[in-house]
Amino acid sequence: MLSKQVYLLEQAIAGWKNWNISLSEKPKVERELLGGSTNRSFLTISGFNKIVIRVNNQNNENLGFDRQREIKILALIESLNISPKIYFADKNVLVSDFIEGYQWTNKDFAIPSNKEKVFSVINKIKNVKVPFFLERRKYSKYCQNYIKQLVATSNPRKNKFYDELMAVAVTLDSKVWSPVINHQDIVPGNLIEKDNQIFLIDWEYSAFGHPDIDLVRLYGLDYESESTKDLLFLQQGIDKLWSILRG
């Protein structure tokens, strides 16, 4: 019996003629792309075209994913040419261009000149106009979604951490700031360099959020803004919650 993920992969391939790309033949799966922690992705080949089919984790709500928001954001940034081209997307799969380049490591990410390259990409993203009707990220709600899934604990240190994280999230929510598009997971594994150009992949955590959050992820406390400490604590806290949830 086929697993649901394999079934969704085969269904996506069966609909290849409806993708937003002209192909000469039905794509064939070459291999699974390893390294993803939540979804399964497969490299497919059709003629000279290399295409990635991401089969989404179906536990979207618990993981804090909004697939429709991700699709909207990818459409908004398409003209920037800093992300894979999207050929098809629905709640189950995302079909995109395969960017064949060099995937950064922690060592690459630490080089100051490389950080400047990423800074430039973030600024391009920040300058994309966000439609007024799209919802601003509410960080307290986002954190609460993770916290409520954790087993109740009598550990005072954990409870103190949850309380502190929620307090910071509420503080950020209460401040006046205009939302911008955030990637929210700018880490080495999501940065591909090709022909001296930087591409950002894996946009499922993306949101319309605080204008400094991606820059704080990039520079840490070296980024100077009035919200740097709170944003860094928030990011590290969310990372910790995610780690606890994954066991």
N, C-alpha and C positions, 0 to 999 in steps of 0.2 A: 504494500500500500504506500502510495506517495505521501511524503510529508506535505503539510500545507504550504511551506515555503517553496518547495520544488514545484508544487502545483501552480502557485502564483507566478513563479518564474516561467513555466511553460505557457501559461495563459498570456503573459506579457509578450513572449516571443511570437505566439500565435497571432497576435494583433499587430505585427510589425508594419504592415502596410498603412496603418493609421498613425504611425509616428511622424513627427515633424522633421523628417529627413528622407531623402530619396535613396533607396537601397536597391541594388541589383538582384539580391537574393536574400532568402530568409537567414537571419543571424544564427550562428551556431555557438554554443557555449564552449569556450576554450579552457577556462579554469575559474575556480572561485578565488576571489581576492580576499586574502586573510588580513587580520589586524583589526577589523571592526569589532566593537564590544557589544553592540545592540542589534544591528541588522546583519543580513547576509548580502554580499555583493558579488556579482559574477561578470567576468569579462567575456563579451561575445564578439564574434567577427562576422562581418558581411562584406565580402570583397576586400577593399582597402580600408574599410571603416572599422574602427575599434570602439565598441559601445559598452558602457557599464549599465547593468540592470541591478538596482538596489531593491531587495525585497524587504519591506519595512517590518520591524518588530510590531506586532499587533497590539502591544500593551501601551498604546500611545498616551493615554491619560495619566497613568501612574508614572510614566517616565517624563512627563511634562512636555511632550511633543505636540505640536499643532501642525499637521501636515499641510493643511490649507494655507496657513500663514507662511510656511516655508516656501510653498509654490508661489505665493504672492511676492515674497521678497526676492526670490530668484528671478521673477519676471521684471521686477523694478531695477535690478542691478545688471540685467542681461547686457545692456549696451556698454558696460564698463570693461567687459572682456577680462574679468578677474575670477571667474567661476566657470565650471563646466557648462556647456550648452545643454539645455534641457530639450529632449525630443518627445517625452511623454511623461505624464505624472497623474497618479490618482492616489487613493488612500492606501493602496497596497504596494505600489512600486514607483520607483523613479528611474527613468531611462535617460541617460546622459552621455555626453562625449567622454571618452577616456583621455585624460591628459597624461601623455607619456613624457614624464620629466623626472627631475631629481627631487625625491622627498626629503625634506629637511630633517636633521637630527637635533638633539639638544645643543650640541656643539655649534651648529649653524645658527641656531636661534639666539645664542649668546653673543654673537659677533655684532658690535655696534653698527657697522655699516649695513648689515642685514636687517637689523631692527629698523633702520631708516627706510629700507625698502617696504617693510610691512607697514610702517607709519604712513607712508604715502598711499598705500592701498586702503588703509582704514579711513584716511581723510577723503578719498574718493567716495567711499561708501557713505560716509557721514554727510556728504554734500548732496546725496540723492534725496529729492523731495519726498517726504512721507505724506500720503493722503490723510487729510484731517480726520476721516472717519475710522481709521485703523486704531485699534486699542493699544494704549501705552502699557508697557510691561508693569505689572504690579508685583513687586518683589516679595512682599509679605505673603501674597497668595501662592506664589511660586514655591517659596520655602515651605509653607504650610502643607502643600500637596505632598512633599517628600516626608516631612516630619510625621504626618498622620499615618503613614504606612509603616513606620518603625514600631517595633514591639515596645510596649510600655516598659519603662525601666525605673528602678529605684536608685540608679546610679546618680548621685548628686552632681557629678562632673558633667555627665551627658545632659542632664536636665538644665544645668546652668548654661551649657553651650547652646542648647536649643533656644532658651530664653534670650540670650545675648544676640543670637543670629536674628531672631524675630524682631528684636528691638531695633537693630541696625536696618533691617529691611523696611520696617515701618517708618523710620526716620527718612530713609531715601525716598519712599513713596510720598511722604508729606512735603518734600521740597519741590520748588518750582523749577522745572526743566522741560525742554522740548525734546521729544523722543526722536531718535535717529535709528537707522538700521544697524543692528548689532549682529556680529557673527556669534559671539559669546563662547567660542571654543577655539580660540586662536592658540594652537599648540603646534609644535614641530610637525607632527604627523599629518596635520591638515594643511600644510604649506608645500606646494609643488612649484619648483622653479624650472622653467622651460624657456630657452632662448633669452635668458636674462630678464624674464618676466615672472612675477609672482602670481600664483593662482591659489585661491582658497577653496577647499573642498569641504564636504560634510556640513551642510547648513541647517541640520535639523534642530539645533538649539537656538537658531536665530530668532530675533524678536525686534520689536520697536521699543528700545529701551534707553537707558541713560547714555548721554553722548560721550562719557569718558570711560565706560566700562571696558571696552576693548583695548583702549590705550593703557589702562591700569593693568590689564592682563599682560600686555606687552612689556611695560616698563616697571611694574610694581611700584614701590614707594618712591622711585626716582621720577615718576610722573607727578608734576605739581598741580594740584587742584584742591579745592576745599573739600571735595568728597573722596579723595584718594584713599584715605585710611578706611572709610566705611565701605567703599567699593571693593577694596582688597579683602577685607574681612568677609564681606558677602560672598565673593568668588571662592575664597578658600573654604568657607562654610558650606556652600553648595557642593563643592568638590568632595568635602568630607561626608556630607549626607549621601551623595551618590555612591561613595565607596562603601558606606555602611549598608546601604540597600543591596548592593551587589554581593555583600558578604566577603 
